[in-house]
Amino acid sequence: MISRRTTLKSIALAAFAGVAVSAAGLSSAEAQDKELKIGFVGVTSGPAAAWGTSNVRSMQTRAEWLNEKGGVKIGDDTYKITIVTFDDQKDPKRAIAGMEKMAQEGIHYVVGPNVDDGAAAVRPVAESKGIIYFPYAFPKELYTPPASNAVLGMVANYQSAPAIYKYLKENKGIKKVAFIAANESDPLSQRDGGVAAAKALGLEIVAQNDTYPNDTRDFTPVLTPIVRQKPDLLVLSGVSPGNAPLLIRAARELGYEGLISAETAQDATVLQEGAGDLANGFISVGGASTPEIRSAEMDEFIERYTKKFGEYNDESNTKVYALDYIVETLKANPKAVEDVEEFKKTMDTFSAPNPYVKDGTLKYVGQTSFGQKRQLSVPMVVTEFKDGKFETLFVGEVD
């Protein structure tokens, strides 16, 4: 007969064994499922929502894909990626709050913000809290010494504008250029860069001081005097995806027959819905991929993105890169997982295969523009809108 004491002892031993097994199992699971949090702080609502939405969707699609493959191996550890997002509503104060939230969660790598004001506003938080961030904003002071925590995620307007205007001068015969911009620091800065590039090419500037509030919906009054100047090229400096079709439609309905361009990426669906055939011929900086240069992995990314969200934004050809740059740089120097100074050390010599184009390389550039490598190398693809989609006009690169 088994005594009560023996029974209790057996139960205790069994319970202890269960705890030990659970602990062992937990330890094993933890070893397999370390978490790598990557943040996003940027605009996902309002007229400029397409910029940040493209970021978030690209990150989520790529993270899900990498996690499906078993995560990413960094040093001796394997990580599953978690994307933490914050909509700053294109408000610098909210951008600061978003970056502080990332710091509180121990996140060291953040994609965004998407506009100049937000990118500048979060700089003190990023530098004081040890965060490397990847803005889609163009002010050079963010990327030139002594600044060192911001990495430009795309081609800047002062890099693309000279290439676009030169191409149009040589191939379309443009001579007169007009600029229009929203009355905000981001588009005004891009306008000034565009004016300088046009002047350097010997083009005549017939309008450069015309502006509009960003919430404008009737652009006829501001465009009327510009159209009267009969420019060969109308540049929509820093135009948001929501405003681009409205400006294009208003210009065409006023009888403007010249070329229209922008150095900001746009959304084909928004253009088609807002301007239809009137947007045909619109020139802008597109996603960093074309059918001619993209890899099979890029094709799969587009397929996964479309399946996940029911549509695809061409700008995501560029926005997909940030997460890969972060992950691949951490692979090159695992110490950087917790120490952004190690990340900075690695940037100067970093290179890895580019999964999204044929025979491409991931590397940091920007030495010419910023005096240090604080820019992602992505192909500079300039596109022309035609019948609901973007077609490649030409491809370039930044050093």
Secondary structure by P-SEA (a helix, b strand, c coil): cccaaaaaaaaaaaaaaaaaaaaaaaaaaaaabbbbbbbbbccccccaaaaaaaaaaaaaaaaaaaaaacccccccbbbbbbbbbbcccccaaaaaaaaaaaaaaccccccccccaaaaaaaaaaaaaabbbbbbcccccccccccccccccccccaaaaaaaaaaaaaacccccbbbbbbcccaaaaaaaaaaaaaaaaacccccccccccccccccccccaaaaaaacccbbbbccccccaaaaaaaaaaaacccbbbbbcbbbbaaaaaaccccccccccccccccccccccaaaaaaaaaaaaacccccccccccccaaaaaaaaaaacccccccaaaaaaaccccccccccccbbbbbbcccccccccccccccbbbbbbcccbbbbccccccc
